[in-house]
């Protein structure tokens, strides 16, 4: 039992040793500034979880607040660049707490992008996706339109 406490103690010591007072102060100031950036209403329903690989990760308590953050993304990004020029943030990711299913944990390995073929930048796995012929005609037509619009969005 005491061995478990020693391990936890060593882990906490290691964490705090790696943080300089300056970095800890900057992180604290960054998180406190969230209210100023988004306003009290949104801030009361959201919190900054992490900044990882240039992505600000925010958690909200309802999807409506996520939409509001996305609508204000450009002004939030401008405010972050003005107040914290040393912190590189190029995107905001918002997760809804009830839908996320558990506490936030940073992945050890970054998520790898989907494979891209040399021909046209299309993912080889979806190059020949066909709509199920057994579906009703109106549904098949809707899927074909969706498939074609997705191809146009990728420049195909």
C-alpha positions in Angstrom: 0.0 0.0 0.0 2.7 2.5 0.9 4.5 1.6 -2.4 1.4 3.0 -4.2 1.7 6.3 -2.4 5.4 6.5 -3.2 4.7 6.1 -6.9 1.9 8.7 -6.8 4.2 11.1 -4.8 7.1 10.6 -7.3 4.7 11.2 -10.2 3.4 14.5 -8.7 6.9 15.6 -7.9 8.1 14.9 -11.4 5.1 16.9 -12.8 5.8 19.9 -10.7 9.6 19.8 -11.2 9.0 20.0 -14.9 6.9 23.1 -14.6 8.8 26.3 -14.1 7.1 29.1 -12.2 7.0 31.1 -15.4 5.3 28.4 -17.4 2.8 27.7 -14.6 2.0 31.3 -14.4 1.5 31.6 -18.1 -0.8 28.5 -18.1 -2.8 29.9 -15.2 -3.1 33.3 -16.9 -4.2 31.6 -20.1 -6.9 29.6 -18.5 -8.2 32.6 -16.5 -8.3 34.7 -19.7 -10.9 32.4 -21.2 -13.7 34.5 -19.5 -12.3 37.6 -21.2 -12.1 36.0 -24.6 -15.6 34.4 -24.7 -17.6 36.3 -22.2 -19.1 35.3 -18.9 -22.1 33.5 -20.4 -20.1 31.1 -22.6 -17.3 30.8 -20.0 -19.8 29.6 -17.3 -20.7 26.7 -19.6 -17.2 25.8 -20.9 -13.6 25.2 -19.7 -10.2 24.9 -21.3 -8.9 21.4 -21.0 -5.6 21.5 -22.9 -3.5 22.9 -25.6 -2.1 20.1 -27.6 -0.2 20.2 -30.9 -1.6 23.7 -31.6 -5.2 22.8 -30.8 -7.1 24.5 -27.9 -9.3 21.8 -26.4 -12.4 23.1 -24.7 -15.2 21.2 -23.0 -18.8 22.5 -22.9 -21.8 21.2 -21.0 -24.2 21.4 -24.0 -23.8 21.3 -27.8 -25.4 24.7 -28.1 -22.4 26.3 -26.4 -20.1 24.4 -28.8 -21.9 26.1 -31.7 -21.5 29.5 -30.1 -17.7 28.9 -29.6 -17.4 27.8 -33.2 -19.3 31.0 -34.3 -16.8 33.1 -32.4 -13.8 31.1 -33.4 -12.1 33.8 -35.4 -12.4 36.4 -32.7 -11.3 33.9 -30.0 -8.2 33.1 -32.2 -7.4 36.8 -32.6 -7.7 37.4 -28.9 -5.4 34.4 -28.2 -2.8 35.6 -30.6 -2.8 39.1 -29.1 -2.7 38.0 -25.5 -0.5 34.9 -25.9 1.8 35.3 -28.9 4.2 32.7 -27.5 1.5 30.0 -27.5 0.9 28.5 -31.0 -2.7 27.8 -31.4 -4.1 27.2 -34.9 -7.4 25.5 -34.1 -10.1 25.0 -31.5 -11.6 21.6 -30.7 -14.8 21.5 -28.6 -16.1 18.4 -26.9 -19.5 18.1 -25.3 -19.1 16.7 -21.8 -22.2 14.5 -21.8 -21.5 13.1 -25.3 -17.8 12.6 -24.8 -18.3 9.8 -22.3 -15.6 10.3 -19.7 -12.8 12.6 -18.6 -10.5 14.1 -21.2 -7.2 12.2 -21.6 -4.4 13.3 -23.9 -3.5 10.6 -26.4 0.0 9.3 -26.2 0.3 8.9 -29.9 -1.2 11.6 -32.2 -4.0 10.5 -34.5 -2.6 9.7 -37.9 -4.2 11.3 -41.0 -6.1 9.0 -43.4 -3.9 7.4 -46.1 -3.9 9.4 -49.3 -3.2 7.8 -52.7 -1.0 9.4 -55.3 -3.9 9.6 -57.7 -6.0 12.7 -56.9 -5.6 12.7 -53.2 -8.4 10.3 -52.6 -8.5 7.9 -49.8 -7.9 4.5 -51.5 -10.4 2.8 -49.2 -13.3 4.8 -50.5 -12.3 5.0 -54.2 -15.0 2.6 -55.3 -17.9 3.0 -52.9 -21.1 2.1 -54.5 -24.6 2.8 -53.2 -26.6 -0.3 -52.2 -28.9 -1.1 -55.2 -31.5 -2.6 -52.8 -32.3 0.9 -51.3 -35.4 2.9 -52.4 -34.7 5.1 -55.4 -35.0 8.4 -53.6 -32.6 7.3 -50.9 -30.1 6.0 -53.6 -30.3 9.4 -55.3 -29.7 11.2 -52.0 -26.6 9.1 -51.3 -25.3 9.6 -54.8 -25.7 13.4 -54.4 -23.9 13.2 -51.1 -21.1 11.1 -52.5 -20.6 13.5 -55.5 -20.7 16.6 -53.3 -18.0 15.0 -51.0 -15.8 14.3 -54.0 -16.2 17.9 -55.2 -15.2 19.1 -51.8 -11.9 17.2 -52.0 -11.2 18.6 -55.4 -12.1 15.4 -57.4 
